[in-house]
Amino acid sequence: MSSRIGYLALRAGLSLKSSPRHRKILADVKSPDAASEALLRRILAENADTAFGKAHGFARITAAEQYREAVPVQTYESLRDLIERQELTGEPCLTAEQPVFYNRTSGTVAAPKDIPITKPGLASIQELQQLTAYVMARKTSMLTGKVFSITGAAIEGTMPGGAPFGSASGLLNASQGRLIRRRYVLPAEISDIADNDARYLLTGMLGAADRSVTCLATANPSTLVRLMDVINQNADLVIEAVAKGRPPADLDVGQMNTDTLLQPQPERANELEQRRNAAGRLTFADLWPGLSGVLTWTGGSCGVAVANLRPLLTVDCPVYELGYLASEVTGTVNLDPHRTACVPTLGNAFFEFAPSEEWEAATPDVKQGTNLLSLEQLEEGRDYYVIVTTTSGLYRYDMSDIVRVTGSLRGTPTLAFVQKGKGITSITGEKLHEGQVINAVTSVMGQRGLAPEFFIMLADVERAGYLLYLEAAADQSRLLLASDMARQIDEHLADLNIEYKSKRASQRLNQLAIKRVVPGTGDAFRHQRVADGQRDVQFKFVHLQYSHECPFDFEERVPSTEDLV
């Protein structure tokens, strides 16, 4: 009875907070371009007196076409100096209002990207999270029981000027109201545990102890697959913790107090032991037979992880799309989880789009973006690069993301994330850049006195790792298989990319593997691409791409006795 009352109170609270936002977005989707331009005018007016606003004449811009002509497409590196100057000095460089938080993610160089978020921007993210919860409560039974939600660390450190950086989703998770917080299995502090193995193990223990979970939520499904692996690898410890009501004393949880997290449950432990013995391993279906749904990413490379996740669930447990979310922007909100109607967040960002084929073929001068498309100009079934303008200071920002138009809702295109753009790959959220690969390979080989004739790194989604094909001069060929070269390149990539380091540390991403290819492989690859239609004079080697998109069979160029290292 108390659980039912708590659920009704939660629905009432969500309705009070989010039903006006829900009605507003349903009204806006009828005329998405009008709603988008209204937001753009507000952003420009509020930030007209910033350094960026003055330099680009925000005060004189009244329409999207003028905005495109006045402001070139930006990247993080083109904005980095202004972001860092405003954080350090408080000058209004990009936004009139000072950012209060920075979402940290990997960048194209070793230095991470710190994405600014103002107080209104943070409030907008929170409203969209609450809107998602409101939709799920209305259209599914996911929130009838406990919520098992995994987020990143709220605060990982502070910027030179004193502002905190970390994960905005973790920050908002930690600041939720008591009504919602009481329904969460995991305490917010668990995401701050530095030791990956300890964090996963304690997470698994708390999940195993609570049979009443109906909602499983996290951005990346590979996190859930990894969690169940940890539970099964440490099943005796997990079951013992449930029975005794306490985690192992030597578990490295940092400063976190674990004294009151668990209560002794010998009967629950016995149930888990019997289920483990019957099948040889535990699944989420064993832990939570009443699980009503999983909320996570399902598109792009995450589809492989979802396929690995499904056997761990009950047969009828649905997996719902979380939406297009990035460190820079909450791009879509799923207004109908059953048909996956993810619409752009019209009150949160101004969106522009470029057809993927045209954008990838364009020269830098063409990419100034004056010919980008609005929402109402998109075509169902086509792929587009996304450019956003946010309320927190990103102007015409190239996300390097490709989305696909999957349908429409009341006149607004519904969007699905496809993959990172050309020169960037992401198997499980690491967002690896071609420049980082070039840096790592050439640096490590240079330290050994080696020089590659040709190399390409392929992101193997099925293997959840990267495969590096290397060609060197004939007299250096055998040296490529030194047993520690793969490890050194792997570590160098981790130094250059904080997300890669995190995914490797949590074992969601497997270690890099190397294969030597015979001399002449690079030339053969070039000849095939030219034969397939690329202009010879414009041909450039791409050193990073997805294995399923690579048209050349590098395995045929690997000596028959070659092994992975």
N, C-alpha and C positions, 0 to 999 in steps of 0.2 A: 504494500500500500504506500509506504513512504517513497519507494522508487517511482511509483506512478505519479504521486503528488509532485515530486521533484521534476519529473519530465514535463508535466503540465505547466509548472512554474517557469521552466526553461523556455518552453514554447511561447508562453505569454510574454516573457522578457524579450525574446528575440523578435516577436511580432511588434512589440512597442518600439523597439529600436530600428528595425529594418523594414517594416512594411512601407513607410513613406519612401525610403530609398528604392525599394522594389517597384513601387508604382511609378516613381520618377524614371527609372531606367526603361520600364515598359513603355512609357510615353516617348522617351527619347529615341528608342529604336525605330519608331515610325518615320522619323526624319533624321537619320544619323549625321548627315553632313551639316545640317543646321545646328544640331546640338554640339557637334565638334567645333564649328567655327565660333559659336558662342563661348565655349571654354577657351579657345585660342585667344579671343579678344580680351578675356578676363586675365589670362596669364600675361599677355603683353602689357596690358594697362598696369597691372600690379608691379611689374618689373621694368617699367620704362626707364627708371632712373638708375638702374644698375649699370656697371661698366659695360657689360655685354649689350644691354638694352640701348644705351646711348650710341654705342659703336654701330649698331645695326638699325637704328631709327625705329625702335618699337613704337614710339609715340605717334608716328605717322602712318602706321600700318593698321588698316581696317578690314582686310580680307586675306584669305589664305593665299591667293595668288601673289599678292604683294609680299607676304611673308616669305614665300618660296624664292622670290627674286632678291630679297634683302639678306637672307640668311643662308649660307652654304650648308650642306649636310656636314654634321660634326661627328667626331669620334671622341672617345675618352681622352686620347692623347692631345687632341686639339683644345680640350677644355681643362686638362689637368692643372695647368698653372693657375687658372682662375679659381678652380675648386680649392686648391691648396692655399691660395692667397686669402680667400674669404674665410676658410676655416681658421687660419693662423692669426689674421688681423681683425676679422669681423667686418671688413669692408664689404659693401653690397656689390660683389663682382658679378654674380649670376642671379641671385634672388634678393629681393628687398628684405625678406625675413631670413634670419640666420638659421642654417641647418642645425638640428638638434641631435642628429644621429647619422651615421654613415654605414651603409651596407657594404661590407667588404667582400670582394670576389676577385678572381684571377684576371689578369690583364694580358695584353699582347707582349709585354716585356716583363722582366723580373719583378718590378714594382707592382703591387696589387692595385686594383681599381677600388677607390672608396667613393661609393655613390651617395651624394648628399640627399638627405631627407629633411624637409622642414617640418615644423609642428603640424601644419595643416596637411602636409603630405603623409605624415605618420597616421593622422586621424583618418585620412581617406583609405589607407591600407587596412586599418582596423575596421572601418565601416564595410569594406568589401569582404573581409573575413566573416564578419557578422552576417552579411547578406548571404554568403555561401551556406553558413550554418542555418539560417532562416529557410532557405530553399530546401536544404536537406531535411530539415525538421518537417516541412510541409509535404514533401513529395516522397519521402522514404521513412523507414522505421529505424534508421541508423542511430538516432539520438535517444532511443527509449531506455538504453542502459548506459554503461560506462563508455568513456571515450579514451582510446589508446592512441595518443598523438605524439609523434616524434618530430622535434624541430632542432634547428641549430642553436649554438650557444648565443644567448642574448647579448652579452657584452664580452668581447674578446680582448679589449684594450682601449686605449685612448689615443686620439690624434695629437699632434704636437700642440695644437691650440686648446686641447682639453676636452673636446667632444668625444663621446664614446663611439666605437665601431664594433660591428659584429653582425648578427643576423636579425633583421627587423621582425621576421616571423617569431623568432625566439623571444625578442623583447616584448612583443605584443602578447605572446603566450604567457609570459611571466607576469604581465600586468592585467590579466583578465579579472573580471569581477568574481566575487565569492560564489555566486549562483552557478556560474559556468565552471569555475575552478574545482568545485566539489565533485564534479562528474568526471574529472580527469584522473586516470590511473597514475600517470607519471608526474612527480613534482617538477616544477620548472627548473629547479637547480640541477637536475640530473644531466641536462645538456651542457653544464659547465665542467663536468668531469673531464680532465685532460686525457687520461689514459683510455684509448679507444676500446681495448679489450674489457677493461673494468666497466666502462659505460654501457657497452652492449650487454655484458653479463648481468649487471644490476637491472637494466631495462628488462631483460628476459625474466629475471626472478620476480619482478613486480607484476609483469604481465601474467606469468604462470600462476601467481597467487590470487588473481581476481577472475572469477569465472563469468562475471556479469558484463563483459565487454561486448558491445553491439556495434561500435564504430571503430575502425582502424584507419588511421590517417597519417600520411607523411608524403612529402613531395615526390621522393624518388623511390620507386618500388624495389630497387636493388637493396635499399636499406632493410626492407622487410625480409627479403630472401637471406641476406647476411645475418639478420637477427635470429632467424630460425636455425641456421647453421650453428651459430654460437650456442643456442639453447641445447641442441642435440649433442654438440661436442662436449658440453659441460652438464649433461642431463642429471648426473648424480648430485652435483653441487646445487643445481637449480631446485631439484626436488627436496633436498635436505634443507635448503633455505626456507622453502614453503612450510615444511614440517616443523622446523624449530622457530620460525618467525623472525629470523635474522640472517643477513648475508654473512659470508665468511669474514672473520676478523681481519684477515690480511688483504682484503680487497681494496685496491688503491683508488679510493673515491675522493681524494683530496680533503677539503675542509667540510664536505657535506656530512650532515648528521643523519645517520641511518637508523637510529635507535627506535623510532616510532613508525618506520615505513612498513613493516610487516608485523603480522600477528601469527602465532603458531596455528597451523592448520593441518594436523596429521591426516585427517580424512581427505582433504584436497590433495595432499602429497601422495596418499595411497592411490587415489584415482589417477593421478598423472603417471605413477609407477605402473599401474595396470595397463594404461593406454600405451605407454612406451614399450612395455614387454609384449603386448599383443601385436604391434606393427613394426617393432624394431626401432622406431623413431617417433618423435612427436610432430604434430602439425598445428597450425592455427585453429583448425577445426577441432583438434583435441583440447586445446586451451580454452576456446570460446565457442561452444556449440551454438550459441545464440547470435553469433556474429551476423549482422544484417547488411554489411557493406564495407567496402574499402574505398577510400578517397585518395587518389594518387594520380601521378602523370601516367598516361597510357600511350601517348604518341611518340613518334620518332624512335630513337634507340631504346626507349623505355618499354616498348612493346615486347622485347625479348625478356626483360625482367618480369613483366606481367605474366607472360607465358610460363615462366618458372615459378611464379607465385601461385597461380591458379590451383595446381595440385595440392597446395598446402591449405586450401580453403574448403569449406563445404561445397558440394556440387552446385547449390543454388545461390551461393553468395555472390552478389554483383560487385563488379569493380567499376567505380565511377571516375570520370575524368575530373581532375582538380582544376584544370584550366591553364592558360598560357601565363606563367608567372616567371619573372626574372628579377635579378637584383635591382635592375633599373626601373622596372614598371610591373604593376599588376595588369597584364594585358587584356585578359578576358575574365568573365565570370560565367559560370555554368548555371543558366536559368532553368534548365530542364535536364536533370541528370539521366533520365531514361532515354532521351534522344540525343544527349550530348550537345545541347544548344549553347555553345560558348560564344557570347557576344562581347565585342570590345567594350571596355569600361569608359564609356563616353564622357563621364564626369570626372575622369581621373587623368586622362591623357589625350592629346591631339595626335591622330594617327595619319601617316602617309604610307603609300605602298609603291613598290617597283616590281614589275614582272621579273621573275627570277632570271630568265634567259637573257633579257635585255640588260639587267643590272650587272650580271656576271661578264657580259661581253663589252660593257661600256668602258671607255677610257676615263681616267680621273677627272678630266675637264667636263665630261658629260655627267658625271656623278654629282654635279652641283645640285641636282635634284629639282630643277624648275618644272620638270615634266612629270612629277610623281602623281599618283592617283589618290583620289579620295575613296571613302568607304563605298559610296553609291556607284562607283565606277568599276568595282571588282567583279570578276566573273567566277561563277561556281566551277569548282574543279581545277582552277589554276593556282599556281604557287607564286608567292610574292615575298620580297624582302620587306622588313618592317622598319619604318623610321618614326620615332616618337618625339613629342614635346611634352615634358612633364611639368607639374606644378612645383617641382623641387629643383629646377634649374638645368635640365637637359633640353637643349634646343635643337630640333631637327637631328636627333641622335640616331645614328645608324646602329641598330641592334645586332646586325650580322646574323639575324635569325630568319628562317624561311617558314612561312605559314601557308596553309592551304585553305581555300574557301570550301567549306563542306555543305553549305546550304544557306538558309536565311531564317530570320525570325522577325516577323512584322516589318520587313523592309531592310533590316540590317544583316550583313553577311555574318555567318557563324564561322569561326576560325579554329584551326587545329595546328599545333606546332608540328613541323615536319623534321627539321634538323637545323644545326648551325650552318652558316653560309660557307662559301668556298674559302678554303684555307683554315678552317676551324672544324674540329671534330669534338664530339662529346658522347661518350658511351654511357656514363653515369653521372654527368654533371660537371666533369673536369674542365670542359671548354679549352682544349689544347689548341694552340696556335702554331701555324707552320713556322713562324719565326723562332718559336721556342724549340721546335724540333731541330731546325737547322743549327741553332746555337749549341744545343746539347750534343748532337752528333759530331759536329766539326770540332768542338772544344775537347771532347774526350778523345777523339781520334788524333787530334793535334798533339795532345799530351803524350801520345805514344809514337809520335813521329810518322803517323799515317795520314793519308789524304784520300778521301773517297772519290772514286771516278763517278759514281752515281749512287743515290740512295732514295728510298721512299718508305715512309712509315704508313701502315694501314691500320685503321681502327677496326678491330674484329669484334663486332657486337656480340656474336654468339659466344666467343671465347672470353668476353669481358676483359680484353686487354689489347695491347698494341704489338704489331709484328713489324720489325725493321728489316728490309731487304737491303743488303750492302754489296756494292761492287768496288773493288780496289784493283790497283795494278797487279799484274800476274805475280810479281815477286813479293807482294804484300798480302796476297789473298788469304793464306792460311792464318795470318795474324789476326784476322777479323774475328776468329772464333775463340779468342782468349776468354777464359771462363768468367772473368769479372767485368768484361766490357759492357755486357747487357745491364749488369747491376749499376755500373758507374753512370751510364747514360740515363737509366731509370732514376737514379738519385739526382742527377743534374736537372732532369725535367721537374722533379719535385721541388728543387731549389728555385726554379723559374716560375712555377705555377702552384699557388697555394691550394687550389682545388684538386689538382693532380696529387699533391702530397697528402691531402686529407683522404681522398678516395683510396690511395694505396695503403695508407696507414690503417684504414678500416677494412681493408681487403675486399672492398667492393670492386676494385680494379686490380687485375692480376699484373704481375711483373712483366715488363717488356721482354720480348723474345727476339732473337736475331737469327737471320738466315743469310748465308753468303750466296750470292748469285755469280754465275760465270761471267768472264769478261765479255763485253759487248752487249750486255743486257740493257743498259741505258740507251744505246743507239737503237736497239730493236724496239724498245718502248717508244722512242721518238718516231721511228719510221711508221709504226702502227697508228699512232695518233694523227700523223700527217695524212696517212692513207685513209683515215676515217673522216677527214675533212678539215682538220686544223691547218691554218696557214703556216707554212714552214718558217717564214720570216718572223712570225709572231709567236712561234712556239716557245713556251716556258715550261720547264719541269715543275710539276706540283709535287712537293715533298711530303704532303700529308693529305690523306683522303680516307674515305670509308672503304673497307674491303669489298662490300657488296656493290659499290659504284665503280670500282676499278675495272676497266675493260681489258686489261692485260693480265695474262696468266704468268705470274712470276714464279709459281711453283715449277713450271716447266724449265726454268732457268737455274734451279737449285741442283747442284751435283747430287747424284743418287745416294751417296753415303752421308750427306749432310744431316746434321742434327740441330735442333733448336738449342740455343744457349740463353 
